[in-house]
Amino acid sequence: MPRLLGVDIPNDKPVYISLTYLYGVGNARAIEICKKLSIDPRKRAYELTDDEVSMLNNTLDKEYEVEGQLRRMVQQDIARLREIQSYRGLRHRRSLPVRGQRTKTNARTRKGVKKTVAGKKGVKDMRH
């Protein structure tokens, strides 16, 4: 398995698919990188030579923000929003959806497992 920027990419898949295993690289960017380095995108990852792997490593490291560097940037952006107490920052802080989705129903991914709240006593119980 070739290793790019600390991530093992799958051997048996084409290079452009294998590159998408890196955080911050999608299909379009993977194909763009292959064209830039004149590597056949349909070539299998295990067929890459050591030179091609090192070229990929250098290009990804110098020209693109991927993996740890990109994750760090995203975290810094979120921290900045929290710090300036913007609306989006408050939503991040409270673990609620940030982009205007409804929260009365749905939003379970963001809010977590349901926390059941005890209901009010019925009118019948109040009489006795």
VOBA-1610 file (N, C-alpha, C; in pm, whole numbers, padded with zeros to 5 digits, always signed):
BEGIN
Met+00083-00119+00000Met+00000+00000+00000Met+00087+00125+00000Pro+00075+00206-00101Pro+00150+00332-00100Pro+00102+00421+00014Arg+00194+00494+00072Arg+00160+00582+00184Arg+00181+00726+00142Leu+00072+00805+00147Leu+00079+00946+00112Leu+00039+01030+00232Leu+00126+01118+00276Leu+00099+01209+00387Leu+00047+01136+00510Gly+00105+01019+00539Gly+00067+00944+00658Gly-00059+00861+00644Val-00113+00850+00522Val-00236+00772+00501Val-00206+00660+00401Asp-00245+00538+00438Asp-00232+00426+00344Asp-00345+00434+00243Ile-00310+00440+00115Ile-00415+00441+00013Ile-00430+00299-00042Pro-00553+00259-00079Pro-00576+00121-00122Pro-00500+00086-00250Asn-00445-00035-00252Asn-00364-00086-00362Asn-00442-00115-00488Asp-00556-00181-00471Asp-00626-00243-00583Asp-00718-00149-00659Lys-00723-00022-00620Lys-00811+00073-00688Lys-00729+00165-00778Pro-00796+00227-00877Pro-00724+00322-00963Pro-00670+00439-00880Val-00565+00502-00929Val-00497+00608-00855Val-00593+00721-00819Tyr-00678+00762-00913Tyr-00765+00877-00885Tyr-00868+00844-00777Ile-00907+00718-00763Ile-00998+00677-00656Ile-00920+00667-00524Ser-00800+00611-00531Ser-00718+00597-00411Ser-00684+00731-00348Leu-00663+00832-00432Leu-00628+00965-00380Leu-00742+01027-00299Thr-00867+00985-00328Thr-00980+01042-00255Thr-00985+00994-00111Tyr-00900+00898-00073Tyr-00893+00854+00066Tyr-00823+00958+00153Leu-00760+01056+00090Leu-00697+01166+00163Leu-00802+01271+00196Tyr-00800+01324+00316Tyr-00894+01429+00357Tyr-00866+01554+00275Gly-00967+01605+00208Gly-00951+01726+00128Gly-00928+01700-00020Val-00928+01573-00061Val-00912+01539-00203Val-01036+01463-00248Gly-01107+01521-00344Gly-01223+01456-00401Gly-01190+01407-00541Asn-01292+01364-00615Asn-01270+01312-00751Asn-01205+01415-00842Ala-01261+01536-00845Ala-01212+01638-00938Ala-01066+01672-00909Arg-01034+01693-00782Arg-00897+01729-00746Arg-00801+01613-00773Ala-00845+01490-00750Ala-00761+01373-00774Ala-00724+01363-00922Ile-00823+01384-01008Ile-00797+01379-01153Ile-00705+01493-01194Glu-00728+01612-01137Glu-00642+01728-01165Glu-00497+01701-01127Ile-00475+01639-01013Ile-00339+01606-00966Ile-00274+01506-01061Cys-00351+01404-01103Cys-00297+01303-01195Cys-00254+01367-01327Lys-00339+01458-01380Lys-00305+01525-01506Lys-00181+01611-01490Lys-00175+01683-01379Lys-00062+01774-01352Lys+00070+01697-01349Leu+00068+01577-01290Leu+00191+01497-01277Leu+00207+01395-01389Ser+00117+01401-01487Ser+00111+01308-01600Ser+00119+01162-01556Ile+00032+01129-01462Ile+00014+00990-01418Ile-00122+00945-01472Asp-00127+00826-01528Asp-00253+00773-01581Asp-00348+00749-01463Pro-00463+00818-01459Pro-00555+00804-01346Pro-00612+00664-01331Arg-00617+00588-01443Arg-00675+00454-01438Arg-00575+00348-01391Lys-00449+00387-01382Lys-00344+00296-01334Lys-00374+00256-01190Arg-00349+00131-01154Arg-00374+00085-01017Arg-00267+00142-00923Ala-00304+00161-00798Ala-00214+00225-00701Ala-00087+00142-00678Tyr-00099+00008-00682Tyr+00020-00074-00659Tyr+00119-00066-00776Glu+00074-00017-00892Glu+00161-00004-01009Glu+00244+00124-01006Leu+00218+00212-00908Leu+00293+00338-00900Leu+00439+00310-00865Thr+00529+00379-00932Thr+00672+00366-00900Thr+00703+00452-00777Asp+00820+00430-00719Asp+00861+00510-00602Asp+00873+00657-00639Asp+00919+00685-00762Asp+00931+00825-00807Asp+00794+00892-00813Glu+00696+00820-00867Glu+00560+00876-00878Glu+00500+00902-00739Val+00525+00810-00646Val+00473+00827-00510Val+00537+00949-00445Ser+00667+00966-00464Ser+00735+01082-00404Ser+00689+01212-00471Met+00664+01209-00604Met+00612+01328-00673Met+00474+01364-00616Leu+00389+01263-00598Leu+00256+01286-00540Leu+00268+01347-00400Asn+00356+01289-00319Asn+00377+01340-00183Asn+00419+01486-00183Asn+00518+01519-00267Asn+00569+01657-00274Asn+00463+01754-00322Thr+00391+01716-00427Thr+00288+01803-00484Thr+00176+01828-00382Leu+00129+01721-00320Leu+00022+01735-00221Leu+00066+01820-00103Asp+00191+01803-00062Asp+00242+01876+00054Asp+00259+02025+00025Lys+00310+02057-00094Lys+00344+02196-00124Lys+00228+02277-00182Glu+00149+02217-00270Glu+00051+02295-00347Glu-00093+02285-00297Tyr-00123+02186-00216Tyr-00261+02166-00171Tyr-00266+02160-00019Glu-00377+02206+00035Glu-00397+02192+00179Glu-00484+02069+00201Val-00423+01963+00248Val-00493+01837+00269Val-00454+01779+00405Glu-00528+01677+00447Glu-00502+01603+00571Glu-00486+01692+00692Gly-00380+01678+00770Gly-00366+01746+00899Gly-00373+01897+00888Gln-00311+01951+00786Gln-00309+02096+00765Gln-00451+02150+00744Leu-00530+02081+00663Leu-00669+02123+00636Leu-00756+02106+00760Arg-00740+01994+00830Arg-00817+01971+00953Arg-00789+02082+01054Arg-00661+02120+01067Arg-00621+02226+01159Arg-00686+02358+01120Met-00687+02389+00991Met-00748+02514+00943Met-00897+02519+00977Val-00967+02407+00954Val-01110+02401+00981Val-01135+02423+01130Gln-01056+02358+01215Gln-01071+02374+01360Gln-01044+02519+01403Gln-00944+02582+01341Gln-00914+02722+01373Gln-01028+02814+01332Asp-01089+02786+01216Asp-01202+02867+01170Asp-01320+02856+01267Ile-01347+02733+01314Ile-01456+02713+01409Ile-01425+02783+01541Ala-01299+02773+01586Ala-01258+02838+01711Ala-01273+02990+01700Arg-01240+03044+01583Arg-01254+03189+01562Arg-01399+03231+01570Leu-01489+03154+01508Leu-01632+03185+01514Leu-01682+03182+01658Arg-01634+03084+01736Arg-01674+03076+01877Arg-01624+03197+01953Glu-01500+03232+01927Glu-01435+03341+02000Glu-01505+03475+01978Ile-01543+03503+01855Ile-01607+03632+01827Ile-01757+03627+01858Gln-01801+03511+01907Gln-01940+03491+01949Gln-02041+03524+01840Ser-02008+03480+01719Ser-02103+03497+01610Ser-02215+03394+01627Tyr-02322+03411+01553Tyr-02434+03317+01560Tyr-02386+03176+01530Arg-02307+03162+01424Arg-02255+03030+01386Arg-02169+02971+01497Gly-02090+03057+01562Gly-02005+03011+01672Gly-02088+02958+01788Leu-02198+03027+01820Leu-02286+02983+01928Leu-02349+02849+01894Arg-02390+02831+01768Arg-02448+02704+01726Arg-02346+02590+01740His-02220+02618+01702His-02115+02518+01719His-02099+02484+01867Arg-02094+02587+01951Arg-02073+02567+02094Arg-02184+02482+02156Arg-02308+02503+02112Arg-02422+02429+02167Arg-02449+02296+02098Ser-02364+02261+02003Ser-02380+02136+01926Ser-02515+02129+01858Leu-02552+02236+01791Leu-02675+02240+01713Leu-02639+02261+01567Pro-02733+02235+01475Pro-02703+02256+01334Pro-02666+02402+01307Val-02567+02423+01222Val-02511+02556+01201Val-02573+02626+01080Arg-02622+02548+00985Arg-02662+02607+00856Arg-02811+02620+00836Gly-02884+02649+00942Gly-03025+02684+00928Gly-03122+02568+00917Gln-03079+02446+00947Gln-03172+02334+00939Gln-03271+02339+01056Arg-03383+02269+01041Arg-03482+02267+01147Arg-03433+02180+01262Thr-03478+02213+01383Thr-03435+02134+01498Thr-03551+02077+01578Lys-03674+02115+01545Lys-03789+02061+01619Lys-03794+01909+01599Thr-03779+01868+01473Thr-03761+01725+01444Thr-03627+01714+01373Asn-03579+01596+01357Asn-03450+01570+01292Asn-03335+01630+01374Ala-03224+01661+01312Ala-03104+01715+01379Ala-03046+01617+01480Arg-03081+01488+01470Arg-03033+01389+01567Arg-02882+01370+01561Thr-02824+01379+01442Thr-02681+01359+01429Thr-02607+01462+01512Arg-02653+01583+01506Arg-02586+01694+01574Arg-02619+01697+01724Lys-02747+01669+01759Lys-02790+01680+01898Lys-02758+01556+01980Gly-02739+01443+01916Gly-02710+01319+01989Gly-02838+01243+02021Val-02824+01141+02104Val-02937+01054+02138Val-03042+01134+02215Lys-03170+01100+02193Lys-03280+01170+02260Lys-03266+01163+02411Lys-03292+01276+02475Lys-03296+01280+02621Lys-03441+01298+02658Thr-03504+01194+02708Thr-03647+01199+02738Thr-03672+01288+02859Val-03770+01378+02845Val-03807+01468+02954Val-03942+01422+03005Ala-03958+01415+03138Ala-04084+01368+03196Ala-04197+01462+03159Gly-04311+01405+03121Gly-04427+01485+03080Gly-04500+01542+03201Lys-04594+01631+03175Lys-04673+01690+03284Lys-04774+01589+03334Lys-04815+01604+03460Lys-04916+01516+03517Lys-05050+01547+03450Gly-05131+01445+03429Gly-05262+01463+03367Gly-05360+01529+03462Val-05468+01581+03409Val-05571+01649+03489Val-05637+01550+03585Lys-05653+01423+03545Lys-05714+01321+03629Lys-05634+01301+03757Asp-05503+01302+03747Asp-05418+01280+03864Asp-05431+01394+03965Met-05463+01513+03918Met-05472+01630+04007Met-05594+01621+04098Arg-05703+01553+04058Arg-05826+01547+04136Arg-05811+01456+04258His-05742+01349+04247His-05737+01250+04355His-05637+01282+04457
//
